[in-house]
């Protein structure tokens, strides 16, 4: 028997959001265009700072907005808000995440299934973010950040 309800856990348990500065490294920072394109997966890049990191880095959370104030002399937003707990929806890149496995960043704002490690099987990497739902039509997955 099917249910008339669609389960959507995105954002459950997400607040409060963390205010962070944004990595100044070219192509590793976040701007409004990234948020609009759902390129929101972030890593800790310095003290109270987030960036896109490199492929295989540990997921920290999801950038949910960037400020309209810029760092003086740049077009880089001065701060952003990061969801670091609860359920977050991310766009994924290959390798497609698998239910009940862990994820890592791809270095361009998306996530992917965590790679195999010498001592840990593929998908079981000691990363953050357990996959609870995968939408292969929209290339998104819901991740429990903890």
Secondary structure, DSSP 4 states (H G I P E B T S, - for coil): ---S-----TTTT-PSPEEEEE--STTTS--HHHHHTT--EEEEEETTEEE---TTPPP-EEEEEE-SSB-TTSSSBS-EEEE-SSEEEEEB-SSPP-TT-BEEE-SSS-EEEPPPBTTB-TT--S-S-EEEEEETTTTEEEEE--
